[in-house]
Amino acid sequence: MEGSPALKEFIKAEAHRLGFDLVGITDPSPPDSFPIYQKWLDRGLHGDMTYLSRPDAIARRANPSLILPGVKSIVMVGIRYPRPEDAPVIESELHGKVAAYAWGEDYHNIIPARLKTLVAALQTRIDFPFEWKILTDSGPVLERDLAQRAGLGWIGKNTCLIHPRMGSYFLLGELFLTLDLEPDSPFTTDHCGSCRRCIEACPTHCILPDRTLDAKRCISYLTIENKGGIPTDLRATLDNWVFGCDICQQVCPWNIRFASSHHDPLFSPKDNTARPHLTREILLSPTEFKQKFNQSPLQRVKRRGYLRNIAVALGNSTSEQSLAALLICLKNEPEPLIRAHAAWAIGKNGGARARTALQEALQSESDPDVIKEIRSALQFITNDQV
């Protein structure tokens, strides 16, 4: 039974039945892209994501067979999430934008659960024991490289895996098996050609010519992985993105032409997560944040990171309601990181009311980073009115 075409077809059929749109099989040989990845790390383009450069993590990315002793096959799966254009239409600058993959339930819960169901089905199909391990963006593997080797698509200039008939709005998962399965043919054709739409559309210019990213400039990194302050010179480029970014995928011709509205319903938006109301979000209490984003990918950034992002989005808004909410935040918010970004946003809004509030806050503020932001904001207002 092991290694038979029938077992391979059973795995694929069962994976499709469980809701996976893409399924392919590859082997655990070292990925061809690892030298590029190592060079990316050496250049420090991973920012503060130090977990990527741990020696044990590097070793496993260089050699997937270290993930599971005795692994012979890797089943790669992909599941579609909504297109960004399928978000509720809201004509208001007081609403932020969340990357489409994060509108619904957390894929870290959905994909592993379904792959465990696939394993259970396999265990009833064959009469001998085997070992397995499940990952989805949670372990040291170059999963897009593995997905390309499994025939699921090519890695585009924006670093996303692109399927030629479905686009790139997919989340990936991996099932490592000690079962010997025939690998699928790799996807070897590059269909990006001379197109540069993603490179030119990126507002922070983070997409590099060698199909890597300068993570330190990527909006997704800045709003999620970055745990500290957002660099001042990049705040305006975030516009109203408060968690992740979809721009480089939205402009991709393969998504424009082929991505459909079909997606797993568990990823559909709920509780206004797709387009959150900024002036309400900036005042979320810790309890409210926890209740709202339970089982959501947004819990990853925690309240301090999310409200930091909300403050920047409000600073990029010109609505009078933005200033009112920011003033309340600056006065009452206990978290210095949020107050600091609120101070910047207040200065960006400008005006006599903003100046007075910042001057008052300066008299009582004790955190040095917040004091620095308040003084910078006051200087910005002064210069802006000269």
N, C-alpha and C positions, 0 to 999 in steps of 0.2 A: 504493500500500500504506500509506504514512504517513497517519495520521489515520483509517484505515478501521476500522469496527467489528470486522472480523475480526482485525486486529492487536491491538486492545484485548482482545478475548476470548482470543486466544492468550496474551497476557501474564498474564492472570488465571488461565487454566487451568494454565499452566506454574508460576506461583507456588504455586498450591494443590498441584500435584504435588510441588513441592520441600518441602512441609511447612508452608507459611504458612496460617494459619487465616483471616486477614482480608486482603483486597486491595482497594485503592481507588485512584483516580487523581484528582489535582487539578492546578491550574496554579500557577506561581510568583509569583502576585500577592502583595502585602504582606498579612500576617496581620492580621485584625481585632483580635486580642488584644494587639498590640504596645504600644499606649498603657498597658495595664494592666501589662505586663511592665516598661516603662520606669519607671512609678511605683513598682513593686516594688523595682527597683534603686535608685531615688532615696531610698527609705526605708531602704535598707541591710538589707533583709530577706534578702539572699543570703548574709549572714555573711562568711566568709573566702573564698568562692568568687570571687576577684577576676577570674578568667578570664572570668566572665560579663559583667563591666562594661568589658572592653577596647573601645575605640572600633571596632575592626574587627569584633569579635564582635557588637556592638550593631547595626552597619550591616547585617550579613548577616541577623540575625534580623528586622530591619525590612524587608529586601528579599531574599527567597530567590533571586532571579535573579542575585545576586552570587556565589552558591555555584559556579555553573557558567555561563560565558559561553554565551549562546545557548540556555539551557534553556527548554523549552516545556512539559514535563510532569514531574510528580513521582508516582512509583508508591509508595504507602504500603502497608506490609505489617505484619501483626501475627502473633505466634506465641505459643501458650499455654505457660505454665509451670505447675508443680503448685499445687494449692490448699494453703494452710498446714495445713489439717486432715488432709492426706494424709501428714504427717510421721510417722515411726515413733513409736509410743506408748511413752513412757518416763516412768514415775511416779517422778521423782526431782528434787529441787531442785538437784542437782549438775550438771544439764545445762542448757546455754544454748539460746537460740533464734536461728536465722539466717533472714532473710527468704527466702521460698520461691523467688524468682527466682534466688537464689545457691546453690542446693543442688547443682547439677550443673556442667556446663561453662560457661565464660564466653561469654555471648551475643555479646560483641564479636568473637568468633572465628566463631561459628556463622552469625549473620545475614549478615554481609558475604560469607562464602564462598558461601552459597546465592544471594544476589543476583548475585554474579559468574557463577554458573552460569546464572541467568536471562538475564544480558546475553549470554553465549555462545550461548544458544538463540536470542535475538533476532538475533544476527549471522548465524546460519545461515538465518534466516527472511526477511531483507530484503537487497537487493542494493546498498545504498549505505551509506557510512560514517555514523556518528553518534557523538556524545560522550556520556559518562556519568560519574556520580559517585555513590558509595555512602556513606551515613552511618547510624549507629545510636547515638544518645546520645553521639556523639563529635564533633559539629560544631555550629556556631552556627545552629541552626534551632529554631523553636518547633514541635516535631514533633507535639505533641498537637493544636495548632491545625490543622496540615496534615492530620492524621488525621481530625479532625472535618469539615474541608472535603471530604475524600475519601469521606465517608459511613460512616466506621467506628464512629461512636458520638458521645456527647457528653462534655464535660469536667465531671466531678462536683464536688461541694463539697469533696471531698478532693483535688482537682486531678488525679485519675486519669481516663484515658479509659475510658468504660464502654460496652460493647456491650449492646444491649437483650436479646439472647438468650444471651450468653456471659459477661457480667460484665466484670471488669477485670483478670484475671490474664493480661496480655499484655505482650510486649516488642515495641517498634516499630522499624522500619527504613525507610530512604528510598532510593529510586533516582531520581536526577535524570537526565533524558534530554533531548536536543535533538530528540527526535521529537515531532511534534504529535499528541497523543491527546485525544480528547474527555473532559473531566472528568466524574466522577460527581457526582451531586447531593449537596450537603452535608447533614450531619445537623443539623437545625435545632431539634429538639424537646429540651427539658430535662425529664428524667424524675426529677430529684431531688425536685421539689415542695417540700413543707414539712419533709421528713425532715432530721433533725439528728444522726443516729446517729453518723456519723464524727466530727463536731465534739465531741460529748459524750463519746465513747469515748477520744479522744486524751489520754493521761496527762500530756502536757506542754502541752496547750492551744495547739498551734502552728497549728491550722487557722483561718484568718481568714474573716470574713463575705464578702469579695469573691472567694472561690475562689482564694486564694493562701495560701502558708504563710509563717510566720516560721521560716525555715530554721534559725536559731540555736537554736530550741527543738525541732526535729524530731529524733526518735530516729535516723532514717536519716542525717541530716546529722551528728549528734553522734558516731555510731559509724563513719562512713565518711569524709565530706568534711572533718570537723574534724580537724586534724592535731595540735592541742595538747591541753591538759588539758580534761576534761569539767567544766563548771561544777558546783561542789559542790551547789548547790541543786537540780540536775536529776538527779544520780546515782541517787537512790533511785527516780525515775520510770522509769528504764531497765529496772528489774526484772532479768530474765535475757536481755534482747536483747543479742547480741554483734556483730551485723552486720545493719543495716537493721531494718525493722519492718513488720509486716503488719496492725496493728490496725485502721486506718481502712478497709481493704478487707475484713477479716474480718466487720465488723459491717454492711457494706453489704447492704441487702436484695437487690440485683441479683446479688450473688455468692452469698448464701445460697440464693436461689431458682434461679439459672441456671448458675452456674459448675459445671462437671463435672470429674471426675477425669481426663478426657482431657488429655494434654499431650505435648509432644515428649519422647521418652525420654531425650534428651541432657541434659535439665534435671532428671532424677530424682536423688534424693539418693545420694551415695556417700561412703564412708569417714566415716560419722557426721557429715557436714557439716551436716545439718539440725538435729541436737540434740547438739552437741559436749559432751564430758565436761569440766567446768570445771577440776577439779583436775589433770587431765592436760594440758589446753591451756596453763595458766599456766606450765608448765615446758617448753614447746616450745623447742628450740634453733633458731637461725637456719636451720641445715641442715634440720631436721625441718619447720619451717614452710614452707620453699621446696618441699620434696618433697611435702608434704601438699596444698598449695594451688596447685601448678602447674596452669595452665589453668583455674583457678577464679576467680570474681569476687572472692573474699576476698583475693587477692594485692594488690588495689588499696589496701587499708588498711595493708598492710605489717605486719611482725611487731610493731612497737612499738605500732601502733594497735590491732591485734587483741588483744594481751595486755593493753593498757590496758583494753579493753572487758571482757575476761575477769575482770580484777581487780575491776571495778565489779560485775559479776554475782555474783562470790564474796562481795563485801561485802553484797550484798542477800540472801544466803543465810544461814541460821542453823545450818547443819551444822557439826559439829566438824571434819569433814574439810576444810572451806573454810579454816579458820584454819591448819591444819597446812600446807597447800599455799602459803598466802599468806606464812607465816613463812619458808619456803624461798625463795620469790621475793624477798622483801625482803632477805634475806641474800646471795643469789647473783646476782641479776639485774643485768647491766651497764648496762641502759638506764634512765636517770633517770625518764623519763616513766612507765614501768611500775612502778618502785619507789614513785613518788609515789602512784599510785593503789592500789598494794598496801598502803601505809601507811594510807590512808583506809579501805580495806576491813578491815584488821586492827582499827582503832579501832571500826568499825561492829560487828564481831564481839564486841569487848569482853572483859572478864575479866582476871584476874591474869596469865595467861600472855601475853596480848596486850600488857598494859602493860609487862611485863618485857622482851619482845622489842623493843618500840618504844624503850624507854629505852636498851637496849644499842645499837640501830641509830643512835640520836641521837649516841652518842659517836664513831662512826666515819664518819658520813655527811658528805660535803663539798658536795653539790649543794644550793644554797639553796632550790630548789622542793621538793625531797624533805624537807629539814629543816622547812620550813613545814608540809608535810602531816603529818609525824610529830608535831610539836608540837600541831597541831590535833587529831590523833587522840588524843593523850594527854589533851588538855583534854576531848574528847568523852567518853572513858572516865571521867574524874574526875566530870564533871557528871552522867553517866548513873548513877553509883553513889551520888550524894548523895541 
